[in-house]
Amino acid sequence: MGKKRAICILSGGMDSTFNVVLDFKDARVMDISGVEAVDAITKKYLEKGKTIKIRHLSSECKSIMLNAGQFCTYEEDDPKYKIAYDY
């Protein structure tokens, strides 16, 4: 799923709920554009006054997020994978 499509799907319920959970159990954030997409949607939810919880991201992914990192949970079954960088 591309970055723009993911943001369109996620932003559809922006006005209808107060608590938002982004669960990546069956998905991976593969590269920097994915990290930026999660950061962008997190920022939009925060601007709308939503409570956000992000689950099942790798520890590397959590550590490089600018906006979303503080909303990530740390769970036993978090995946272990690396983010692709464009050097």
N, C-alpha and C positions, 0 to 999 in steps of 0.2 A: 504494500500500500504506500503510495507516495505521500510526501509531506503535506501537500495542499489538500489531498483527499482526506487524510487523517484529521487535519484541523477542521475541515468542513463537517465531518461526521461528529467530532467531539463538540464543536461549538453549537450544534443544533439544540442542545438542552441547556444552554447557558442561562436562560431566564427562568427555567421551570424548577430547578432544584437548588438547595442551599449547600448540601454536602456533596462533594465530588470525589469519586475514587477512580483513579486511572490505574488499572491493573494490567501489567505487561507479562502475566504468567505464560501466555502462549505466543509472545511476540518478543522481538529483540530490537533494541535501538542499535543500528549497525554502524553508523558513522556520525560525523559532526552535524550534518544536516538534520538527522533524527534528534540529536540532543537539542539543537536549536528549536526544532518543532515542539518538543515537550516543554522547553523553557517558554516559548511564545504562548502556548495554550495555557500554561500555568499563570503567566502574567495577565492574560485576558480574564481568567476566572477570578484572580485576586482583585482586579479592577472592578469586577461586578460584585465584590463582597462575599465570595464563596469560600467555604472551608474545603481545603484540598488535601488528599492523601494519595501518594503515589507508591505502588507496590510492585515488587518483583523486577527490579532493575539490578544490573550488575554493580558491584562496588565501584568500579572505574567510571561507569556511566553516572552514578550518583555524585561522584567527587568532582566532575567537570561541569556540572550544571550550574548556571549562574542564578537563575530564579527558582528553579524547582528543587534543588538539592535539599533544602531544609524541610521539604514536605515529604521526602522519601522515608519509607519505613525500612527497617532492617529485620529480615526474617530468616529463619533457618533454611527455607527452601529457595532463597534468592539464587538466580542463575549466576554462573561464573563464565563470563566471556569478555573479550577485549573490544574496544571501539576502534574502527578503522580511521586513521588520520591521513590527510592529504598533505604531504610535505612538499 
